[in-house]
Amino acid sequence: MRSFLAFLCLAFHLCAQGAQPAVASCADAARAQAAGFDAALLCATLADFATTETNFHALVIERHGTVVAQAYRRGKDASIYSLLPWRTSFDASRLHDVRSISKSVTSLLWGIADGAGKMPALSTPVLDLFPAQRQAGGAGREAITLAHLFNMRSGLAWNEHMPYTFGNDEFGLYWHTSQERYVLERPLIAAPGTLFNYNGGGTALLARVLADRTGMSLRDYARSELFEPLGITEWEWLNDMRGRPLAFAGLRLRPLDLAKLGRLVLQHGQWQGRQIVPAAWIERTLQSPTPTGDGLDYGYQWWAGSVDALGASRRWHGGIGNGGQRLFIVPALDLVVVITAGDYNQYAIGASDRELFGKIAAGLRE
């Protein structure tokens, strides 16, 4: 058996050299087995990752608090502001756009501030927090609460579907002076709370409330209350054209640091004995997702679904970002999987992410 694993790992090493380049800890079969993986299957999955034509950039697999494997590739990428992609060699030190996983991180920041007693109740009507928009009331808008924004169920008209063109309503968030006016004056197309409709504008408003109530910018609050306690020192949060951090899409992290955020959630908000995010907020986040109508669930800026592992369907929670950015967290398996990629505005990358995640989960033996 050992000789067979050594052959697989040597074969992966040679394939990785020709794949420009992929670097992985596949050779550590003992670590994979200690983490409960079939080492041969995991090695084969990493080899597939290294040679696939899918524009994957990075893969991190973490279980029981230990990084079991990590892999990096060269591929096309584009920043949130770039018009044309370029080729980049990724490694453990390089920052990567996480796009809409920024929403999930914004939710963690809200939870921290809420635990400090700084945030309004989630039942608070949104118009109460933006008095200048009271004229937008009527026709049911006064019933929109913070909870509706968190769960993408405001009932407001909003188009954020791909392909990501100038017909996409998220574009207006980058340059409108008043994001609250831009969002809250949209037509109401459903009673608040009744219809899921993905809306980054709601996240922008939540970030505005967060900054107002903490007296700090989103970036500064993230630095002092979340990233520094986790030892995350290299990161960026890009601004919109008005100098506001893009709460809904602008965060850039190293994949290993994104995995730290997953581990933080699995540990109910604790990190090295310190309660960073209140456990009650993590519990609310994990227990509250509701169906979106497309096979996934959503709640508090986090997605949820299921994956097969160890002979059963296992619930996962996670962040999902345009282009193939994924943070999968599986509490029942104590597993974190991070995937980054560069297929922005392409639906197919979602299926590739799910397939890769499924192979990783299927490789667990205990």
Residue, then its C-alpha position, 0 to 999 in steps of 0.5 A: m500500500r505504501s509503495f502504491l501511495a508513493f507512486l501516486c504522489l510521485a506521479f502527482h509531483l511530476c504532473a504538477q510540474g507540467a501544470q504551471p505549477a501546482v504545489a500540494s501536500c499530497a506527498d504527506a499520506a500520513r497527514a491525510q490518513a490522520a485527518g480521516f481521508d483515503a490518502a490515495l483518493l485525496c492524492a488523485t483528487l489533487a492530481d486532477f486539480a493540477t491538470t484540469e482545464t478548469n481555471f482553478h487557482a487555489l485549493v485548501i483542505e483543512r480538517h480538525g484544525t490542520v491544513v491537510a492539503q493545499a494546491y496552487r496553479r497558474g491561470k487567468d485572473a481579473s480584478i473587480y475593476s479590470l476589463l481584461p484578464w491576465r495570467t498569474s501564478f498563484d501561491a500561498s502568499r498571493l491575495h485573491d478576490v473573494r468577491s461575494i464572500s465579502k458579504s459573509v465576512t460583513s455578516l461576521l462583523w455585524g455579529i461582533a458589533d451586535g455582541a458589543g451592544k452596538m447594533p439595532a435589533l434585526s426587526t428594526p425597519v430599514l427606513d427608521l435607520f435612513p430618515a432621508q429615505r422616509q419619502a420612499g415609504g409606502a407601498g409596503r417599503e416601511a415593512i422592510t427590516l434589517a433581517h430582510l436585508f440579511n436574508m435577501r428577502s426585501g421584496l425590492a426589484w433588483n437584477e444581479h444575475m449573470p452575465y455581469t453586464f451594465g444591466n446588472d443593478e450592482f453596478g450602480l452601487y459603485w458610483h451612486t452618492s446615496q446607496e440607500r436612495y439607489v436601493l430603497e427607491r426600487p419598486l417593491i415587487a413582493a411583500p417583504g419576507t416572501l421572495f428570495n432575490y439576491n441583492g448586494g444593495g442590501t449588504a451595502l446598506l448593512a455595511r453603512v449601518l455597521a459603520d455608523r454604529t461602530g464609528m469606524s469604517l468597515r475596513d478599520y473595524a474588520r482589521s481591529e475586531l476580526f483580522e488582527p485577532l485571527g493573525i490575518t495581516e495581508w488583506e485588502w478591501l477595495n473601495d467603490m468610486r466614492g471611497r467606500p469599502l465594497a462590502f458586497a464584493g471587494l475583499r481580497l484574502r489569501p486562501l489559507d486566511l479564508a480557511k481561518l474564517g471557516r475554522l472560526v465559524l466551526q469553532h462557534g466564533q472562538w479563536q485560540g480561547r478568545q470569543i471573536v464572534p458571539a456564539a449566538w450569532i454563529e448559531r443564528t447564521l447556521q440555523s436560519p437559512t431558508p430555501t432560495g428556489d434553486g436547490l440551495d438555502y440562504g440566510y444571514q449572508w451565508w449559503a447552505g446546501s448538502v454534500d455526500a460523505l461517510g454514507a450520508s448527506r451532510r449539511w454545508h454552509g459557506g460563502i460563494g463568490n463570482g468566478g468560482q470563489r468558495l468557502f465550504i464549511v461542514p460542521a458534521l465533518d469538522l471540514v473546511v474547503v476553500i477554492t479560488a478560481g478565475d472564471y468570472n461571470q461563468y455559470a459553469i464554474g459553479a458545477s466544477d466547484r461542486e464536483l471538486f468539493g464532492k470528490i474531497a468529501a467522498g474521500l473521507r473514511e472516518 
